[in-house]
Amino acid sequence: MKNRKNTTTLALAKFACELAPDKIPLSAYDAAKKCILDLVAASAAGSSSTAAMAVLDISERLFSSGQSDVWFSGKTFNAPGAAYVNSTFGSALDLDDGHREAMGHPGASIIPSALAVAQETNAAGRELLAAIIIGYEVAIRVAAARDHSALDTLATGRWCAYGAVAAGGRLRHMPPKKLAQAFAVAGVHAPGMSAAGYSKVMGNSTKEGIPWATLTGLSALWLVDKGFTGPTDILDNADYYDFNRIISGLGNNFAIEKVYFKPYACCRWIHSAIDALFLIMAENDLDSDMISNIEVHTFERALRLNNYPAPNSLEGAQYSIPFCMAVAAIEGKEGLLPLTPELLFRKDIVSFADMIQLYSDQKLDELFPAMVPSRVTAHTKRGVFEKLVKSPKGDLSNPMNFSEIENKLRRLSRQNRPGTFPGKILDVVNNLENSGTDALTSVLKK
């Protein structure tokens, strides 16, 4: 075991505190705006989920009132409380952004954290964007520095708090040594996600622990202000983290420019199989009732999802390759944006899901985590058709453009935020660097 000497958390803290906004390229600012719009879209739909409503209800008793808005509710809490609820909204339906090297979802933690703290500090829009960019950079570097093959779970809750701390500490103008302590506290207090590595009961509200990690991350900022300390060498053990992966090139390029976005409300590991099925059906003019059997060959981690053909919750559906593919075949893309409770027990969907077989493929496994590939073979009345998808829609090499993110926002806002909401959000975010944070929160609060 090789240890360094308390260097990594302090190096990250200095980066987060001292990076000048004009050292961040315009492309990163544009990427941050895109991430905000995407997270707002996911949150607009997720805010009415069972998990979101439960968290909002209990949070009214747990947290004091404050300056930070709980989106779409008219309520205000202190920054950790508001970020906790808004993070739940953003992650509830598995529509939030992700990063291949991190193998998880930074946006649902970092954006709510940054916005909640920005309201308490009256930050300008450009300051908010810079904090979000820095939060993504820190969180993604920490996550990517781990040996994924040695991890029992890739749950985002284990690492996203580093990004919440970086963004929040930046906006609170914390000195680097104090921010390094906050990284240490947040890293220890982050949820261990103990069952995530083996439980097959994925149809539950805890999911990847993103909201709780967000809460512990922002709470760490307040704790260290009162003298609370943590093990600042938390990232210095070479058996757990690659120091060079965290530090090398820090500030030279920005990970937020390489996030992926989701067109479907389910685990990213399922998207390549869905895209392959859509391609097969479109290229061969197939309807769902013309398909008799489907084989999905994919990477081994994807087979660890619950993959129940008949899940009994939306969370369970989000982690089922057969069910999501069945929805895709029968309902098309709109059936997956978002998944709805009405789909869960439909006999035609469950029957279709039952005829999908899953197989691990060693060659595809070798491409993970840089890619999340699937090869789909469909046996139909017109013959047997096969399609391989290595990079599903939304990946850096197969991106969702700004117009597609805008359409996602408009579609996901239809039920809970109809009318002028999407247009107002688009206008504010597109001009965020020239306005205050309040311009954005005034639209989100109602």
For each residue, the residues with C-beta under 8 A, 3 or more apart:
1: 237 238 239
2: 237 238 239
3: 233 236 237 238
4: 7 8 233 236 237 238 243
5: 233 236
6: 9 10 180 232 233 236
7: 4 10 11 236 243
8: 4 11 12 233 235 236 241 243 246 247
9: 6 12 13 180 181 183 184 232 233 234 235 236
10: 6 7 13 14 176 177 180 232
11: 7 8 14 15 246 247 250
12: 8 9 15 16 138 141 142 162 166 180 183 235 246 247 250
13: 9 10 16 17 169 176 177 179 180 183
14: 10 11 17 18 176
15: 11 12 18 19 134 137 138 250 251
16: 12 13 19 134 138 166 169 170 176 179
17: 13 14 169 170 173 174 175 176 179
18: 14 15 176
19: 15 16 23 24 130 134 251
20: 23
21: 24 126 127 130
22:
23: 19 20 251
24: 19 21 28 29 130 133 254
25: 28 29 254
26: 29 30
27: 30 31 257
28: 24 25 31 32 133 254 256 257
29: 24 25 26 32 33 126 129 130 133 433
30: 26 27 33 34
31: 27 28 34 35 133 254 256 257 259
32: 28 29 35 36 129 132 133 136 256
33: 29 30 36 37 129 429 430 432
34: 30 31 37 38 261 402 405
35: 31 32 38 39 97 107 111 132 136 256 259
36: 32 33 39 40 111 132 429 432 440
37: 33 34 40 41 405 406 409 425 426 429
38: 34 35 41 42 96 97 107 261 405 408 409
39: 35 36 42 43 90 96 97 107 108 111 112
40: 36 37 43 44 71 409 425 429 444
41: 37 38 44 45 95 405 408 409 411 412 413
42: 38 39 45 46 89 90 91 92 93 95 96 108 412
43: 39 40 46 47 71 72 86 89 90
44: 40 41 47 72 409 412 413 416 417 421
45: 41 42 48 49 93 95 265 338 412 413 415 416
46: 42 43 49 52 88 89 90 91 92 93 95
47: 43 44 52 71 72 73 89 92 416
48: 45 52 53 415 416
49: 45 46 52 53 89 92 93 314
50: 53 54 205 314
51: 54 55 88 92 205 315
52: 46 47 48 49 55 56 85 88 89 92
53: 48 49 50 56 57
54: 50 51 57 58 205
55: 51 52 58 59 84 85 88 211
56: 52 53 59 60 70 73 75 85 88
57: 53 54 60 61
58: 54 55 61 62
59: 55 56 62 63 70 77 81 84 85
60: 56 57 63 75
61: 57 58
62: 58 59 81
63: 59 60 66 77 78 80 81 82 84
64: 77 78 81
65: 76 77 78
66: 63 76 77 78 79 81 82 120
67: 76 78 79 119 120
68: 76 77 78 79 81 82 83 115 116 117 119 120
69: 73 75 76 82 116 119 441 444 445
70: 56 59 73 74 75 76 77 82 85 86 445
71: 40 43 47 85 86 89 444 445
72: 43 44 47 89 416 417 444 445 446
73: 47 56 69 70 445
74: 70 445 446
75: 56 60 69 70
76: 65 66 67 68 69 70 82 445
77: 59 63 64 65 66 68 70 80 81 82 85
78: 63 64 65 66 67 68 81 82 120
79: 66 67 68 82 83 113 116 117 119 120 168 218
80: 63 77 83 84 116 215 218 219 222
81: 59 62 63 64 66 68 77 78 84 85 215
82: 63 66 68 69 70 76 77 78 79 85 86 112 116 119
83: 68 79 80 86 87 112 113 115 116 117 164 214 215 218
84: 55 59 63 80 81 87 88 112 211 212 214 215
85: 52 55 56 59 70 71 77 81 82 88 89 211
86: 43 70 71 82 83 89 90 112 115 116
87: 83 84 90 91 108 109 112 113 210 211 214 215
88: 46 51 52 55 56 84 85 91 92 211
89: 42 43 46 47 49 52 71 72 85 86 92
90: 39 42 43 46 86 87 96 107 108 111 112 210
91: 42 46 87 88 94 96 105 108 207 208 210 211
92: 42 46 47 49 51 52 88 89
93: 42 45 46 49 265 314 318 338 339
94: 91 207 262 265 266 267 318
95: 41 42 45 46 262 265 337 338 408 412
96: 38 39 42 90 91 105 107 108 262
97: 35 38 39 105 106 107 108 259 260 261 262
98: 102 104 105 106 107 259 260 262 268
99: 102 103 104 105 106 136 140 143 144 255 258 259 260
100: 103 258 260 369 370 371 372 395 396
101: 140 143 144 255 258 369 370
102: 98 99 106 139 140 143 144 156 159 255
103: 99 100 143 144 148 154 369
104: 98 99 143 154 155 156 159 160 208
105: 91 96 97 98 99 108 109 156 160 208 210
106: 97 98 99 102 109 110 135 136 139 140 156 160 163 259
107: 35 38 39 90 96 97 98 110 111 136 259
108: 39 42 87 90 91 96 97 105 111 112 156 160 210 211 214
109: 87 105 106 112 113 139 156 160 161 163 164 210 211 213 214 217
110: 106 107 113 114 132 135 136 139 160 163 164 167
111: 35 36 39 90 107 108 114 115 132
112: 39 82 83 84 86 87 90 108 109 115 116 214
113: 79 83 87 109 110 116 117 135 163 164 167 168 214 217 218
114: 110 111 117 118 128 131 132 135 167 168 171
115: 68 83 86 111 112 118 119 128 437 440 441 444
116: 68 69 79 80 82 83 86 112 113 119 120 168 218
117: 68 79 83 113 114 120 121 123 131 167 168 171 172 218 221
118: 114 115 121 122 123 127 128 131 171 437
119: 67 68 69 79 82 115 116 122 437 438 441
120: 66 67 68 78 79 116 117
121: 117 118 171 172 173
122: 118 119 436 437 438
123: 117 118 127 128 131 171 436 437
124: 127 128 435 436 437
125: 128 129 431 432 433 434 435 436 437 439 440
126: 21 29 129 130 432 433 434
127: 21 118 123 124 130 131 171
128: 114 115 118 123 124 125 131 132 171 432 437 440
129: 29 32 33 125 126 132 133 432 433
130: 19 21 24 29 126 127 133 134 170
131: 114 117 118 123 127 128 134 135 166 167 168 170 171
132: 32 35 36 110 111 114 128 129 135 136 167 256
133: 24 28 29 31 32 129 130 136 137 254 256
134: 15 16 19 130 131 137 138 166 167 170
135: 106 110 113 114 131 132 138 139 163 164 166 167 168 170
136: 32 35 99 106 107 110 132 133 139 140 163 254 255 256 259
137: 15 133 134 140 141 166 250 254 255 256
138: 12 15 16 134 135 141 142 162 163 165 166
139: 102 106 109 110 135 136 142 143 159 160 161 162 163 164 166
140: 99 101 102 106 136 137 143 144 163 255
141: 12 137 138 144 145 245 246 247 250 255
142: 12 138 139 145 146 159 162 235 241 246
143: 99 101 102 103 104 139 140 146 156 159 160
144: 99 101 102 103 140 141 245
145: 141 142 235 241 242 243 245 246
146: 142 143 150 151 159 240 241 242
147: 150 151 242
148: 103 151 154 369
149:
150: 146 147
151: 146 147 148 154 197
152: 196 197 198
153: 158 193 196 197
154: 103 104 148 151 301
155: 104 158 191 193 196 208 209
156: 102 104 105 106 108 109 143 159 160 208 209 210 213
157: 160 161 190 191 193 208 209 210 212 213
158: 153 155 190 191 192 193 209 213
159: 102 104 139 142 143 146 156 162 163 190 213
160: 104 105 106 108 109 110 139 143 156 157 163 164 190 210 213 214 217
161: 109 139 157 164 165 186 187 189 190 213 214 216 217 220
162: 12 138 139 142 159 165 166 183 186 187 217
163: 106 109 110 113 135 136 138 139 140 159 160 166 167 217
164: 83 109 110 113 135 139 160 161 167 168 186 213 214 217 218
165: 138 161 162 168 169 179 182 183 186 217 218 220 221
166: 12 16 131 134 135 137 138 139 162 163 169 170 179 183
167: 110 113 114 117 131 132 134 135 163 164 170 171
168: 79 113 114 116 117 131 135 164 165 171 172 217 218 221
169: 13 16 17 165 166 172 174 178 179 182 221
170: 16 17 130 131 134 135 166 167 173 174
171: 114 117 118 121 123 127 128 131 167 168
172: 117 121 168 169 221
173: 17 121 170
174: 17 169 170 178 179 182 221
175: 17 178 179
176: 10 13 14 16 17 18 179 180
177: 10 13 180 181
178: 169 174 175 181 182 224 225
179: 13 16 17 165 166 169 174 175 176 182 183
180: 6 9 10 12 13 176 177 183 184 232
181: 9 177 178 184 185 224 228 229 230 232
182: 165 169 174 178 179 185 186 220 221 223 224 230
183: 9 12 13 162 165 166 179 180 186 187 220 230 232 234 235
184: 9 180 181 187 188 229 230 231 232 233 234
185: 181 182 188 189 220 223 224 228 229 230
186: 161 162 164 165 182 183 189 190 213 216 217 220 230
187: 161 162 183 184 190 230 234 235
188: 184 185 230 231 234
189: 161 185 186 216 219 220
190: 157 158 159 160 161 186 187 209 213 216 217
191: 155 157 158 209 212 213 216
192: 158
193: 153 155 157 158 196 197 206 208 209
194: 197
195: 198 199 201
196: 152 153 155 193 199 208 209
197: 151 152 153 193 194
198: 152 195
199: 195 196 202
200: 306
201: 195 204 306
202: 199 207 305 306 315 316 318 319
203: 306 308 311 312 313 314 315 316 317 319
204: 201 207 313 315
205: 50 51 54 315
206: 193 209
207: 91 94 202 204 210 315
208: 91 104 105 155 156 157 193 196
209: 155 156 157 158 190 191 193 196 206 212 213
210: 87 90 91 105 108 109 156 157 160 207 213 214
211: 55 84 85 87 88 91 108 109 214 215
212: 84 157 191 209 215 216
213: 109 156 157 158 159 160 161 164 186 190 191 209 210 216 217
214: 83 84 87 108 109 112 113 160 161 164 210 211 217 218
215: 80 81 83 84 87 211 212 218 219
216: 161 186 189 190 191 212 213 219 220
217: 109 113 160 161 162 163 164 165 168 186 190 213 214 220 221
218: 79 80 83 113 116 117 164 165 168 214 215 221 222
219: 80 189 215 216 222 223
220: 161 165 182 183 185 186 189 216 217 223 224 228 230
221: 117 165 168 169 172 174 182 217 218 224 225
222: 80 218 219 225 226
223: 182 185 219 220 226 228
224: 178 181 182 185 220 221 227 228 229 230
225: 178 221 222
226: 222 223
227: 224
228: 181 185 220 223 224
229: 181 184 185 224 232
230: 181 182 183 184 185 186 187 188 220 224 234
231: 184 188 234
232: 6 9 10 180 181 183 184 229
233: 3 4 5 6 8 9 184 236 237
234: 9 183 184 187 188 230 231 237
235: 8 9 12 142 145 183 187 241 243 246
236: 3 4 5 6 7 8 9 233 241 243
237: 1 2 3 4 233 234 240 241
238: 1 2 3 4 241 242 243
239: 1 2
240: 146 237
241: 8 142 145 146 235 236 237 238 245 246
242: 145 146 147 238 245 246
243: 4 7 8 145 235 236 238 246 247
244: 247 248
245: 141 144 145 241 242 248
246: 8 11 12 141 142 145 235 241 242 243 250
247: 8 11 12 141 243 244 250
248: 244 245
249: 252 253
250: 11 12 15 137 141 246 247
251: 15 19 23
252: 249
253: 249 257
254: 24 25 28 31 133 136 137 257
255: 99 101 102 136 137 140 141 258 259
256: 28 31 32 35 132 133 136 137 259
257: 27 28 31 253 254
258: 99 100 101 255 396
259: 31 35 97 98 99 106 107 136 255 256
260: 97 98 99 100 268 394 395 396
261: 34 38 97 394 399 400 404 405 408
262: 94 95 96 97 98 265 268 271 394
263: 271 333 336 337 393 394 400 404 408
264: 270 271 274 324 328 333 336 337
265: 45 93 94 95 262 318 336 337 338 339
266: 94 270 271 274 317 318 319 320 324 336 339
267: 94 270 305 318 319
268: 98 260 262 271 372 392
269: 272 298 299 301 302 305 321 372
270: 264 266 267 273 274 302 305 319 320 321 324 325
271: 262 263 264 266 268 274 275 372 392 393 394
272: 269 275 276 298 372 373 374 389 390 391 392
273: 270 276 277 296 298 321 324 325 374 376 389
274: 264 266 270 271 277 278 324 325 328 336 392
275: 271 272 278 279 389 392 393
276: 272 273 279 280 374 375 376 387 388 389
277: 273 274 280 281 294 325 328 329 376 378 387
278: 274 275 281 282 328 333
279: 275 276 282 283 387 389
280: 276 277 283 284 286 376 378 385 386 387
281: 277 278 284 285 286 287 288 329 378
282: 278 279 285
283: 279 280 385 387
284: 280 281 380 382 383 385
285: 281 282
286: 280 281 290 291 378 380 382 385
287: 281 290
288: 281 291 329 330 352
289:
290: 286 287 380 381 382
291: 286 288 294 329 352 355 378 379 380
292: 355 379 380 381
293: 355 357 378 379
294: 277 291 325 355 356 357 376 377 378 379
295: 356 357 359 376 377 379
296: 273 321 325 356 357 358 359 374 375 376
297: 359 360 361 364 374 375 376 377
298: 269 272 273 302 303 321 358 359 360 361 364 373 374 375
299: 269 302 360 361 364 365 367 368 372 373 374
300: 303 304 360 365 368
301: 154 269 304 365 368
302: 269 270 298 299 305 321 358 372 374
303: 298 300 307 358 360
304: 300 301
305: 202 267 269 270 302 319 320 321
306: 200 201 202 203 311 316 319 320
307: 303 319 320 321 322 358
308: 203 311 316 320 322 323
309: 320 322 323 326 350 353 354 356
310: 323 344 345 350 353
311: 203 306 308 316 317 319 320 323 344
312: 203 316 344 345
313: 203 204 316 317 344
314: 49 50 93 203 317 318 339 340 341 344
315: 51 202 203 204 205 207 318 319
316: 202 203 306 308 311 312 313 319 320
317: 203 266 311 313 314 320 323 324 327 339 343 344
318: 93 94 202 265 266 267 314 315 324 339
319: 202 203 266 267 270 305 306 307 311 315 316
320: 266 270 305 306 307 308 309 311 316 317 323 324 353
321: 269 270 273 296 298 302 305 307 324 325 356 358
322: 307 308 309 325 326 353 354 356 358
323: 308 309 310 311 317 320 326 327 349 350 353
324: 264 266 270 273 274 317 318 320 321 327 328 336 339
325: 270 273 274 277 294 296 321 322 328 329 352 353 356
326: 309 322 323 329 330 349 350 352 353 356
327: 317 323 324 330 331 335 336 339 343 349
328: 264 274 277 278 324 325 331 332 333 335 336
329: 277 281 288 291 325 326 352
330: 288 326 327 335 348 349 352
331: 327 328 334 335 336 343 349
332: 328 335
333: 263 264 278 328 336 337
334: 331 337 411
335: 327 328 330 331 332 339 343
336: 263 264 265 266 274 324 327 328 331 333 339
337: 95 263 264 265 333 334 408 411 412
338: 45 93 95 265 412
339: 93 265 266 314 317 318 324 327 335 336 343
340: 314 343
341: 314 344
342: 346
343: 317 327 331 335 339 340 346 349
344: 310 311 312 313 314 317 341
345: 310 312 350
346: 342 343 349 350
347: 350 351
348: 330 351 352
349: 323 326 327 330 331 343 346 352 353
350: 309 310 323 326 345 346 347 353 354
351: 347 348 354 355
352: 288 291 325 326 329 330 348 349 355 356
353: 309 310 320 322 323 325 326 349 350 356
354: 309 322 350 351
355: 291 292 293 294 351 352
356: 294 295 296 309 321 322 325 326 352 353
357: 293 294 295 296
358: 296 298 302 303 307 321 322
359: 295 296 297 298
360: 297 298 299 300 303 365
361: 297 298 299 364 365 375
362: 365 366
363: 366 367
364: 297 298 299 361 367 368 373 374 375
365: 299 300 301 360 361 362 368
366: 362 363
367: 299 363 364 370 371 373 390
368: 299 300 301 364 365 371 372 373
369: 100 101 103 148 372
370: 100 101 367
371: 100 367 368 390 391 395
372: 100 268 269 271 272 299 302 368 369 392
373: 272 298 299 364 367 368 388 389 390 391
374: 272 273 276 296 297 298 299 302 364 388 389
375: 276 296 297 298 361 364 386 387 388 389
376: 273 276 277 280 294 295 296 297 386 387 388 389
377: 294 295 297 384 385 386
378: 277 280 281 286 291 293 294 384 385 386
379: 291 292 293 294 295 384
380: 284 286 290 291 292 383 384 385
381: 290 292
382: 284 286 290 385
383: 284 380
384: 377 378 379 380
385: 280 283 284 286 377 378 380 382
386: 280 375 376 377 378
387: 276 277 279 280 283 375 376
388: 276 373 374 375 376
389: 272 273 275 276 279 373 374 375 376 392
390: 272 367 371 373
391: 272 371 373 395 396 397 398
392: 268 271 272 274 275 372 389 395 398
393: 263 271 275 398 400
394: 260 261 262 263 271 398 399 400
395: 100 260 371 391 392 398 399
396: 100 258 260 391 399
397: 391
398: 391 392 393 394 395
399: 261 394 395 396
400: 261 263 393 394 404 405 408
401: 404 405
402: 34 405 406
403: 406 407
404: 261 263 400 401 407 408
405: 34 37 38 41 261 400 401 402 408 409
406: 37 402 403 409 410 422 426
407: 403 404 410 411
408: 38 41 95 261 263 337 400 404 405 411 412
409: 37 38 40 41 44 405 406 412 413 422 425 426
410: 406 407 413 414 422
411: 41 334 337 407 408 414
412: 41 42 44 45 95 337 338 408 409
413: 41 44 45 409 410 416 417 418 421 422
414: 410 411 417 418
415: 45 48 418
416: 44 45 47 48 72 413
417: 44 72 413 414 421 422
418: 413 414 415 421
419:
420: 423 424
421: 44 413 417 418 424 425 443
422: 406 409 410 413 417 425 426
423: 420 426 427
424: 420 421 427 428 443
425: 37 40 409 421 422 428 429 440 443 444
426: 37 406 409 422 423 429 430
427: 423 424 430 431
428: 424 425 431 432 435 439 440 443
429: 33 36 37 40 425 426 432 440
430: 33 426 427
431: 125 427 428 434 435 439
432: 33 36 125 126 128 129 428 429 435 439 440
433: 29 125 126 129
434: 125 126 431
435: 124 125 428 431 432 439 440
436: 122 123 124 125 439
437: 115 118 119 122 123 124 125 128 440 441
438: 119 122 441 442
439: 125 428 431 432 435 436 442 443
440: 36 115 125 128 425 428 429 432 435 437 443 444
441: 69 115 119 437 438 444 445
442: 438 439 445 446
443: 421 424 425 428 439 440 446
444: 40 69 71 72 115 425 440 441
445: 69 70 71 72 73 74 76 441 442
446: 72 74 442 443
